[in-house]
């Protein structure tokens, strides 16, 4: 096949003993997410994909973590005549200037990289109307001379970067319907962590639209992973108990402490190594440093906060880029917003939290929540059409 896709690994090349594991995981993720009849060949520095619809597949590959860049290239034999012929064929005749960049990985090829670039440049000048511009060319012709052939291309698509999803194990994402937690999930996926989601549902105080909104957000995250599940916690009973028996100012703090207890216990059940959330320092009352310290006290599980040091506009920019923003701003309230008091405490005291929680039989309540969790792993787009 003359036309194929070449993948550059980027950050994966910094690995040594684990590189093959990373590359094999990337191959598995590509096969899982592309869902096409493709042939993959790979080595320690490049991956090659043969398929019928290379342009469509190349665009899909941009969502797969572990890829630095994607190029649609043409493969020829390692000889100057074939390389020149293919270069002249693929050069865009509407452009005027060019430069040649050669990477001679095959050291048996007799001509060094810089010399070959000069030779090719001269031959293109002789056989076309192009002019050379090494500083700001209209086209950069890249020639990779490798042991298995020469790969020629003029365009390069930026990949998602990061590590292949799954190399780091599983994290449990506390997913709400807001802007921040889907972004936190995306950034966690980018570091090679397989993400499963924990959503706290509180009917009838929260609507079916709020639940479907979260499932839509999960389906978007799933397009970057292929392995996302949503674990839906029936949180109504705990939330009503807190509302009835705890002071208004501490309701959110105690509610978050209960969520962390549930997340820790459930993460052990599904084998998740970390808990992930969308907390951003100082953004709301429960995210001041004092609140985070007090809430975090109930768990020994590592808590990862990918957006902790980003401001809201930075988070929104990422949300828009990954496609979650328009869904996140839909006006369906989750359980974190429906019982918010007028003046929540911003510097809670741990001893008061412990004292207020004594009136709650929360161990039994938490067990009931976990025993009745609903798991969703099949996201059908038609469920969410009415939301948008």
Secondary structure, 3 states (H helix, E strand, C coil): CCEEEEEECHHHHHCCCCHHHHHHHHHHHHHHHHCCCCEEEECCCEEEEECCCHHHHHHHHCCCCCEEEEEEEEEECCCHHHHHHHHHHHCCCCCCEEEEEEEECCCCCCCCHHHHHHHHHHHHHHHCCCEECCCCCCEEEEEEEECCEEEEECCCEEEEECECCCCCCEEEEECCCCCHHHHHHHHHHHECCEEEEEEEECCCCCCHHHHHHHHHHHHHHHCCCCCCCEEEEECHHHHHHHHHHCCHHHHHHHHHHHHHHHHHHHHHHHCCCEEECCCCCCCCHHHCHHHHHHHHCCCCCCEECCCCCCCHHHHHHHHHHHCCHHHHCCCCCCHHHHCCCCCCCCCCCHHHHHHHHCCCCHHHHHHHHHHCCEEECCCCHHHHHHHC
